[in-house]
């Protein structure tokens, strides 16, 4: 009996010298192991619903921020155009730039020029080009998305999606088109359009917008003949306007009409092409 006790005592001393308790190791090995807990289907559906809700809240905010940035860039472009026209006038006897000098030749625009009427305009060869910075070209409105270019239709490409009040500001007071009008002859500069967002609607080969370099008044100068609309209300239903006195505004579409090219009035409204304000020329003329 004493010998057995001595034997167990030696064994206990051997175990006590180990770094790991064999009894604890045995118990740990007998415990059931647990795998990482996975998401249930309900939990996944809840997470997906939360993510969808967050996306639905963020997307409109991102779109709104993008539209605001586009409006700001557009306003900056229009301000640059007004400053360029003002700079041109200081070196040309106080007269603004011609919108389409020698129009019968169809080789010059306020933003560029070309050697042949069948060619596109070179956007660095216009009367305003020296005043438009190192590039000498009009910066395109970031919100203007014209359709794919068709050479036969894009006869005004290069104006950046902006139109000039050529009917009254881009010609002399007697209608001659070699130079523009003097600022001193505009009775109400703060109520006279100089530049605006502009585009022209064309029905073929499919209904589309093209660049157009003139902001046309509702009626032809000194006549009752109606003109096609060209002011483009592309900024959430608003059009950016640069006035002759230099201030900028955002105007809403008030009325429109069909064009001689076959675009209907309802199509014009869908494309956001038309006019703001009065149905006469009071926001364009010199009075």
PEVENPE-V918440 format. One record per residue. N is the residue number from 0. SS is DSSP state (a for helix, b for strand, c for the rest). PHI is phi in whole degrees, -180 to 180 (999 if undefined). D_LAST is the distance of its C-alpha to the last C-alpha in Angstrom with 2 decimals. Layout:
n->[N | N]
ss->[SS | SS]
phi->[PHI | PHI]
d_last->[D_LAST | D_LAST]
//
This chain:
n->[0 | 1 | 2 | 3 | 4 | 5 | 6 | 7 | 8 | 9 | 10 | 11 | 12 | 13 | 14 | 15 | 16 | 17 | 18 | 19 | 20 | 21 | 22 | 23 | 24 | 25 | 26 | 27 | 28 | 29 | 30 | 31 | 32 | 33 | 34 | 35 | 36 | 37 | 38 | 39 | 40 | 41 | 42 | 43 | 44 | 45 | 46 | 47 | 48 | 49 | 50 | 51 | 52 | 53 | 54 | 55 | 56 | 57 | 58 | 59 | 60 | 61 | 62 | 63 | 64 | 65 | 66 | 67 | 68 | 69 | 70 | 71 | 72 | 73 | 74 | 75 | 76 | 77 | 78 | 79 | 80 | 81 | 82 | 83 | 84 | 85 | 86 | 87 | 88 | 89 | 90 | 91 | 92 | 93 | 94 | 95 | 96 | 97 | 98 | 99 | 100 | 101 | 102 | 103 | 104 | 105 | 106 | 107 | 108 | 109 | 110 | 111 | 112 | 113 | 114 | 115 | 116 | 117 | 118 | 119 | 120 | 121 | 122 | 123 | 124 | 125 | 126 | 127 | 128 | 129 | 130 | 131 | 132 | 133 | 134 | 135 | 136 | 137 | 138 | 139 | 140 | 141 | 142 | 143 | 144 | 145 | 146 | 147 | 148 | 149 | 150 | 151 | 152 | 153 | 154 | 155 | 156 | 157 | 158 | 159 | 160 | 161 | 162 | 163 | 164 | 165 | 166 | 167 | 168 | 169 | 170 | 171 | 172 | 173 | 174 | 175 | 176 | 177 | 178 | 179 | 180 | 181 | 182 | 183 | 184 | 185 | 186 | 187 | 188 | 189 | 190 | 191 | 192 | 193 | 194 | 195 | 196 | 197 | 198 | 199 | 200 | 201 | 202 | 203 | 204 | 205 | 206 | 207 | 208 | 209 | 210 | 211 | 212 | 213 | 214 | 215 | 216 | 217 | 218 | 219 | 220 | 221 | 222 | 223 | 224 | 225 | 226 | 227 | 228 | 229 | 230 | 231 | 232 | 233 | 234 | 235 | 236 | 237 | 238 | 239 | 240 | 241 | 242 | 243 | 244 | 245 | 246 | 247 | 248 | 249 | 250 | 251 | 252 | 253 | 254 | 255 | 256 | 257 | 258 | 259 | 260 | 261 | 262 | 263 | 264 | 265 | 266 | 267 | 268 | 269 | 270 | 271 | 272 | 273 | 274 | 275 | 276 | 277 | 278 | 279 | 280 | 281 | 282 | 283 | 284 | 285 | 286]
ss->[c | a | a | a | a | a | a | a | a | a | a | a | a | a | a | a | c | c | c | c | c | a | a | a | a | a | a | a | a | a | c | c | c | c | c | c | c | c | c | c | a | a | a | a | a | a | a | a | a | a | a | a | a | a | a | a | a | a | a | a | a | a | a | a | a | a | a | a | a | a | a | a | a | a | a | a | a | a | a | a | a | a | a | a | a | a | a | a | a | a | c | c | c | c | b | c | c | c | c | c | c | c | c | c | c | c | c | b | c | c | c | c | b | c | c | c | c | c | c | c | c | b | c | c | c | c | c | c | a | a | a | c | c | c | c | c | c | c | c | c | c | c | c | c | c | c | c | c | c | c | c | c | c | c | c | c | c | c | c | c | c | b | b | b | c | c | c | c | c | c | c | c | c | c | c | c | c | c | c | c | c | b | a | a | a | c | c | c | a | a | a | c | b | b | b | b | b | b | c | b | b | b | c | c | c | c | c | b | b | b | c | c | c | b | c | c | c | c | b | c | c | c | c | c | c | b | c | c | c | c | b | b | c | c | b | c | c | b | b | b | b | b | b | c | c | c | c | b | b | b | b | b | c | c | b | c | c | c | c | c | c | c | c | c | a | a | a | a | a | a | c | c | b | b | b | c | c | c | c | c | c | c | c | c | c | c | c]
phi->[999 | -65 | -67 | -64 | -62 | -62 | -62 | -66 | -65 | -65 | -64 | -62 | -61 | -65 | -68 | -66 | -83 | -75 | -77 | -119 | -74 | -63 | -70 | -67 | -67 | -65 | -65 | -66 | -71 | -87 | -72 | -71 | -84 | -112 | -80 | -56 | -74 | -92 | -71 | -83 | -61 | -64 | -63 | -63 | -63 | -65 | -63 | -63 | -65 | -65 | -63 | -62 | -64 | -64 | -64 | -64 | -81 | -82 | -60 | -60 | -65 | -67 | -65 | -63 | -65 | -66 | -62 | -64 | -66 | -67 | -63 | -64 | -66 | -64 | -61 | -64 | -62 | -67 | -63 | -64 | -65 | -64 | -64 | -65 | -68 | -65 | -65 | -61 | -65 | -65 | -104 | -135 | 59 | 76 | -100 | -74 | -69 | -70 | -79 | -155 | -60 | 50 | -59 | -62 | -83 | 59 | -118 | -132 | -137 | -62 | -107 | -173 | -150 | -155 | -88 | -137 | -65 | -89 | -96 | -72 | -72 | -85 | -72 | -116 | -117 | -95 | -63 | -90 | -54 | -64 | -107 | -107 | 89 | -58 | -75 | 70 | -124 | -75 | -78 | -75 | -62 | -67 | -91 | -88 | -123 | -69 | -71 | -56 | -70 | -123 | -50 | -71 | -103 | -84 | -80 | -123 | -61 | 118 | -88 | 77 | 88 | -121 | -120 | -106 | -74 | -71 | -58 | -123 | -97 | -91 | -133 | -66 | -61 | -93 | 95 | -68 | -105 | -70 | -136 | -90 | -84 | -83 | -60 | -64 | -91 | -89 | -64 | -134 | -57 | -72 | -124 | -127 | -66 | -107 | -130 | -153 | -60 | -145 | -166 | -123 | -91 | -124 | -85 | -129 | -68 | -148 | -59 | -156 | -106 | -128 | -66 | -145 | -93 | -126 | -93 | -77 | -75 | -62 | -132 | -65 | -61 | 59 | -155 | -100 | -73 | -81 | -109 | -75 | -71 | -142 | -77 | -108 | -94 | -91 | -99 | 59 | 89 | -119 | -116 | -83 | -126 | -107 | -93 | -64 | -87 | 105 | -82 | -115 | -150 | -121 | -113 | -104 | -62 | -110 | -158 | -155 | -159 | -70 | -113 | -70 | -84 | 101 | -86 | -76 | -63 | -66 | -67 | -61 | -67 | -63 | -84 | 63 | -114 | 172 | -136 | -115 | 72 | -78 | -81 | -99 | -96 | -64 | -89 | -122 | -80 | -91 | -86]
d_last->[130.88 | 130.40 | 129.66 | 126.86 | 125.28 | 125.39 | 123.77 | 120.80 | 120.44 | 120.08 | 117.50 | 115.45 | 115.59 | 114.27 | 111.36 | 110.49 | 110.05 | 107.35 | 103.66 | 102.81 | 104.61 | 105.98 | 105.97 | 102.29 | 101.51 | 103.41 | 101.57 | 98.19 | 99.08 | 99.99 | 96.63 | 94.23 | 91.21 | 87.69 | 84.95 | 81.31 | 79.75 | 77.19 | 74.11 | 74.70 | 72.49 | 71.09 | 70.19 | 68.42 | 66.41 | 65.39 | 64.27 | 62.26 | 60.56 | 59.64 | 58.23 | 56.18 | 54.82 | 53.83 | 52.10 | 50.19 | 48.98 | 48.13 | 46.34 | 43.33 | 43.07 | 43.21 | 40.58 | 38.29 | 38.91 | 38.24 | 34.93 | 33.89 | 34.93 | 32.91 | 29.74 | 30.42 | 31.04 | 27.90 | 25.79 | 27.66 | 26.91 | 23.15 | 23.30 | 25.30 | 22.79 | 19.99 | 22.56 | 23.64 | 20.21 | 19.88 | 23.44 | 22.75 | 19.99 | 22.53 | 24.88 | 22.58 | 21.07 | 18.31 | 16.99 | 16.87 | 19.51 | 19.39 | 19.60 | 22.18 | 23.17 | 25.18 | 24.59 | 27.25 | 29.82 | 28.62 | 30.15 | 27.37 | 24.98 | 23.18 | 26.24 | 29.11 | 30.74 | 33.79 | 36.32 | 36.60 | 34.24 | 36.99 | 37.09 | 35.09 | 32.58 | 34.11 | 31.94 | 32.76 | 31.64 | 27.84 | 25.68 | 25.28 | 29.00 | 30.25 | 28.07 | 29.14 | 32.55 | 36.01 | 35.62 | 32.46 | 31.49 | 29.04 | 30.86 | 30.98 | 29.88 | 33.28 | 32.38 | 31.48 | 34.60 | 34.17 | 37.16 | 39.76 | 38.39 | 38.97 | 38.46 | 37.27 | 34.54 | 33.41 | 31.46 | 28.79 | 31.29 | 30.80 | 27.27 | 28.81 | 27.13 | 23.59 | 20.62 | 17.83 | 14.27 | 15.47 | 13.40 | 10.33 | 12.01 | 15.49 | 15.11 | 14.36 | 11.39 | 14.03 | 14.91 | 18.12 | 19.22 | 21.55 | 19.23 | 15.92 | 12.79 | 13.10 | 12.01 | 11.54 | 8.64 | 6.58 | 5.17 | 6.85 | 9.43 | 11.61 | 9.58 | 8.87 | 12.13 | 14.15 | 17.59 | 19.36 | 22.84 | 23.17 | 26.00 | 26.89 | 29.56 | 32.36 | 35.27 | 38.01 | 40.51 | 39.63 | 36.47 | 34.90 | 31.82 | 31.05 | 28.78 | 25.45 | 23.22 | 19.80 | 17.62 | 16.68 | 13.87 | 15.54 | 15.01 | 15.23 | 12.40 | 12.55 | 15.46 | 16.89 | 19.07 | 19.30 | 19.64 | 22.21 | 21.40 | 21.87 | 20.90 | 24.34 | 25.23 | 28.39 | 28.98 | 30.85 | 28.18 | 25.31 | 22.94 | 22.22 | 18.62 | 17.69 | 14.26 | 12.72 | 14.26 | 17.56 | 18.39 | 19.81 | 20.13 | 22.09 | 20.66 | 22.77 | 22.88 | 21.60 | 22.09 | 23.16 | 24.73 | 27.48 | 27.08 | 28.39 | 30.93 | 32.69 | 31.61 | 31.53 | 29.08 | 31.79 | 32.41 | 28.76 | 28.95 | 32.23 | 30.74 | 27.80 | 25.19 | 22.07 | 18.74 | 17.91 | 15.67 | 14.09 | 15.34 | 12.07 | 9.52 | 7.12 | 8.92 | 8.69 | 5.70 | 3.80 | 0.00]
//
